[in-house]
Amino acid sequence: MTTATARISRPGHNAANPAREAKSRERALAWARRAPLLPALVFLILVTQLPFVATLVISFMNWNSLSPDKTAFAGLENYATVLTDPDLRQAIFTTILLTVSVVLISLLIGLGLALLLDKKFLGRGLARTLLIAPFLVVPVAAALIWKHALLNPTFGLINGVLTWVWSLFGSAEAPQLDLLSQAPMMAVILSLVWQWTPFMMLILLAGLQSRPMDTVEAAQMDGATPWGIFRHLTLPHLRQYLELGGLLGAIYIVQNFDAVFTLTAGGLGTANLPYAIYQTFYFANEYGLASAAGVVVVIGTIIVATFALRTVFSLFKKEAAR
């Protein structure tokens, strides 16, 4: 018997070859579909992952650009300093306070605006466009608007309105507010709330418009009050959208630098962790310590992003199950 005859006569040989060929064809097709994405993937790795790896390596080093000859391996010393240094700990606390305050206030106001825009009224399209506009403003420009056009104690809009109201009541001198010096944290929070409320509003409006209206109409026919419908039907439906808006907002606000830098330059207790990293890197020239603080921010962002992705996937599954 020849080799070819023996190969043909083996049991299962004819069935195995087509299966193997089908798998190889499937693998080739999969690679053909992925091939156009490979340049983008390589570019993404070069632009984002390699710098992060370099930052991670530097974070374990004692490196001050003013004393380059004293550069050495520091182990976890920089991370211990981030968690124990009073200024950096205060920056971490400020970051948490700023993030939580902005997210919660933006969600509450965004929910109210979304409920308003979910109703039909004359000029709803124009109102929606005007309410979305703050989110489209460049962050630095938004901070400059608040610093000079709104909060300026001399010619700002807020003090101008106060002066006009006081003049209506016959009072000669109106109280002049200077939030940038009297309540700087409130000034930063107000500017960020103004910018991020439209983002929360859009997410919650999408959630409201995906409600099963037959259930709402049935509850109305049974005599349910508007508050009862909101509490027992609307709010449970919006839970995942509230979580998504809060998590996505937290990812971006925890990294905010523009508002703090432009409004207060980190003064009067408003320096959050990104601004503290900027100060440590550019003014103290402590590259290792700044890198360690940056890694801490990235780790916190990744943790929040993980919960955000879980919420997004659960929303997708919910929509697919309909």
C-alpha positions in Angstrom: 0.0 0.0 0.0 1.4 3.4 -1.0 1.7 6.3 1.4 -1.1 8.2 -0.4 -3.4 5.2 -0.3 -2.7 4.7 3.4 -3.5 8.3 4.1 -6.8 8.1 2.2 -7.8 4.9 3.8 -7.4 6.1 7.4 -10.7 6.5 9.1 -11.8 10.1 9.7 -9.0 11.5 7.5 -11.4 12.8 4.8 -13.6 14.4 7.5 -10.6 16.0 9.4 -9.1 17.8 6.4 -12.3 19.8 5.6 -12.6 20.8 9.3 -9.0 21.9 9.4 -9.3 23.8 6.2 -12.5 25.5 7.4 -10.7 26.5 10.6 -7.8 27.9 8.7 -10.1 29.8 6.4 -12.0 31.2 9.4 -8.7 32.3 11.0 -7.6 34.0 7.8 -10.9 35.8 7.5 -10.6 37.0 11.1 -7.2 38.3 10.5 -8.3 40.0 7.3 -11.0 41.8 9.2 -8.6 42.9 11.9 -5.8 43.9 9.6 -7.2 47.4 8.8 -7.3 48.1 12.6 -3.7 47.1 13.3 -2.2 50.5 12.3 -4.6 52.3 14.6 -3.8 49.8 17.4 -0.1 50.2 17.0 -0.5 54.0 17.0 -2.6 53.8 20.1 0.0 51.7 21.9 2.8 54.0 20.9 0.9 57.2 22.0 -0.7 56.0 25.2 0.8 52.8 26.6 4.5 53.4 26.1 4.4 56.8 27.8 2.5 55.3 30.7 5.1 52.5 31.0 7.8 55.2 31.0 5.8 57.1 33.7 5.5 53.9 35.7 9.3 53.3 35.6 10.1 56.9 36.5 7.6 56.7 39.5 10.0 54.2 41.2 13.0 56.5 40.8 14.3 59.3 43.0 14.7 61.8 40.1 15.1 65.6 40.5 16.1 67.5 37.4 18.1 70.0 39.6 20.2 67.1 40.9 20.6 64.7 38.0 23.7 63.0 39.6 21.6 61.8 42.5 19.1 59.9 40.4 18.5 56.4 41.9 16.0 53.7 42.4 13.6 54.6 45.2 11.2 51.7 45.3 7.8 52.6 46.8 9.1 55.7 48.5 7.4 58.1 46.0 4.0 56.3 46.5 4.4 56.6 50.3 5.1 60.3 49.9 2.0 60.8 47.8 -0.1 59.2 50.5 1.7 60.8 53.5 2.8 64.3 52.4 0.3 66.8 53.8 0.0 68.9 50.6 -0.5 65.9 48.4 -3.0 64.4 50.8 -4.9 67.7 50.8 -4.8 67.6 47.0 -6.4 64.1 47.0 -9.1 65.2 49.5 -9.8 68.3 47.3 -10.0 66.0 44.2 -12.6 63.8 45.9 -14.6 66.7 47.2 -14.6 68.5 43.8 -15.5 65.3 41.9 -18.3 64.2 44.3 -19.8 67.7 44.5 -19.8 68.4 40.8 -21.2 65.0 39.9 -24.0 65.0 42.4 -25.1 68.6 41.7 -24.8 68.1 37.9 -26.9 64.9 38.1 -29.7 66.6 40.2 -29.9 69.6 37.9 -29.5 67.5 34.8 -32.4 65.2 36.0 -34.6 68.2 36.4 -33.8 69.6 33.0 -34.2 66.2 31.4 -37.7 65.9 32.9 -38.5 69.3 31.6 -37.3 68.6 28.1 -39.1 65.3 28.0 -42.4 67.3 28.0 -43.7 68.8 24.7 -43.8 72.6 24.7 -43.3 75.4 22.3 -39.6 76.1 21.6 -38.4 72.8 23.1 -35.8 72.4 20.3 -34.4 75.8 20.9 -34.3 75.2 24.7 -32.5 71.9 24.2 -29.9 73.6 22.0 -29.3 76.4 24.5 -29.0 74.0 27.4 -26.5 71.8 25.5 -24.3 74.8 24.6 -22.2 75.0 27.8 -20.9 71.5 27.2 -19.6 72.5 23.8 -17.5 75.3 25.1 -13.7 74.7 25.4 -12.9 74.0 29.1 -10.4 76.9 29.3 -12.8 79.3 27.6 -15.6 78.2 30.0 -13.3 78.9 33.0 -12.3 82.3 31.5 -16.0 83.2 31.0 -16.7 82.5 34.7 -13.5 84.3 35.9 -14.0 87.5 33.9 -17.6 87.7 32.7 -19.4 86.3 35.7 -17.3 86.3 38.9 -15.2 89.4 38.4 -15.9 91.6 41.5 -15.7 94.9 39.5 -17.6 94.3 36.3 -18.9 90.7 36.5 -22.5 89.8 35.7 -23.3 88.5 39.1 -22.4 91.7 40.9 -24.0 93.7 38.1 -27.3 91.9 38.7 -27.0 92.5 42.5 -26.4 96.2 42.0 -29.4 96.5 39.7 -31.7 94.6 42.2 -30.5 96.7 45.1 -31.2 99.9 43.1 -34.8 98.7 42.6 -35.3 98.8 46.3 -33.7 102.2 46.6 -30.6 101.0 48.3 -27.5 103.0 47.3 -24.9 100.3 47.9 -25.2 96.7 47.0 -23.2 93.8 48.5 -20.3 92.9 46.3 -19.5 89.2 46.0 -16.0 88.0 45.3 -16.3 84.3 45.2 -12.8 83.8 43.7 -11.2 85.1 46.9 -14.0 84.5 49.5 -15.2 81.0 48.4 -12.8 79.8 45.6 -13.9 76.1 45.9 -17.5 77.2 45.3 -16.4 79.2 42.3 -14.6 76.1 40.8 -17.6 73.9 41.5 -20.0 76.3 39.9 -18.0 76.6 36.7 -17.7 72.8 36.4 -21.4 72.2 37.2 -22.4 74.7 34.5 -20.2 72.8 32.0 -21.2 69.2 33.0 -24.9 69.6 33.7 -25.7 69.3 29.9 -23.8 66.1 29.7 -25.8 64.5 32.5 -29.0 66.0 31.0 -28.4 64.3 27.6 -27.8 60.9 29.2 -30.8 61.1 31.4 -33.0 62.5 28.6 -32.0 59.4 26.5 -33.0 57.2 29.4 -36.4 59.0 29.8 -37.1 58.6 26.1 -36.5 54.9 26.3 -39.1 54.3 29.0 -41.9 51.8 28.2 -44.7 54.3 27.8 -47.4 51.6 28.0 -46.6 51.0 31.6 -46.7 54.7 32.4 -50.1 55.1 30.6 -51.4 52.1 32.5 -50.3 53.7 35.8 -52.0 56.9 34.9 -55.2 55.1 34.1 -55.1 53.4 37.5 -54.9 56.9 39.1 -51.2 57.0 40.0 -50.0 60.5 40.8 -47.1 62.1 38.9 -44.8 61.7 42.0 -45.8 58.0 42.3 -45.0 57.4 38.6 -41.7 59.2 39.0 -40.7 57.3 42.2 -41.9 53.8 41.3 -41.4 53.7 37.4 -39.2 56.5 36.1 -36.5 56.5 38.8 -35.9 52.8 38.8 -35.7 52.9 35.0 -33.2 55.7 35.2 -31.0 54.0 37.8 -28.5 52.7 35.3 -28.4 56.0 33.4 -27.8 57.8 36.6 -24.9 55.4 37.4 -23.5 55.8 33.9 -23.7 59.6 34.0 -22.1 59.7 37.4 -19.3 57.3 36.5 -18.4 59.0 33.2 -18.6 62.4 34.8 -16.3 61.2 37.6 -13.7 59.9 35.1 -13.4 63.3 33.5 -13.8 65.6 36.5 -11.2 63.7 38.6 -8.7 64.7 35.9 -9.8 68.3 35.6 -7.0 70.8 35.4 -8.3 73.7 33.3 -10.8 75.2 35.8 -8.4 75.1 38.8 -5.5 76.5 36.8 -7.6 79.3 35.2 -9.8 80.4 38.1 -7.6 80.1 41.2 -4.2 78.8 40.0 -4.5 76.2 42.8 -4.6 78.8 45.5 -6.7 79.0 48.7 -7.0 75.2 49.0 -8.4 74.5 45.5 -5.3 72.5 44.2 -6.6 69.1 43.1 -4.3 66.2 42.4 -3.8 67.0 38.6 -2.7 70.6 39.6 -0.5 69.3 42.4 1.2 67.0 39.8 1.7 70.0 37.6 3.3 71.9 40.5 5.5 69.0 41.5 6.8 68.5 38.0 7.3 72.0 36.7 8.1 73.9 39.9 9.6 71.3 42.3 11.2 69.4 39.4 10.5 66.1 41.2 9.9 63.9 38.2 9.7 60.6 40.2 7.2 62.0 42.7 5.0 63.6 40.0 5.0 60.4 38.1 3.9 58.4 41.2 1.0 60.9 41.7 0.1 60.6 38.1 0.0 56.8 38.4 -2.3 57.1 41.4 -4.7 59.3 39.3 -4.6 56.7 36.5 -5.3 53.8 38.9 -8.3 55.7 40.3 -9.6 56.5 36.8 -9.3 52.9 35.7 -11.3 51.7 38.8 -14.1 54.2 38.0 -13.9 53.3 34.3 -14.3 49.6 35.0 -17.6 50.3 36.8 -18.6 52.6 33.9 -18.0 49.9 31.3 -20.0 47.4 33.4 -22.9 49.8 33.4 -22.6 50.4 29.7 -22.6 46.7 28.9 -25.6 46.1 31.2 -27.5 48.8 29.3 -26.6 47.2 26.0 -27.8 43.8 27.2 -31.0 45.4 28.4 -31.6 47.1 25.1 -30.8 43.9 23.2 -33.2 41.9 25.3 -36.1 44.1 24.3 
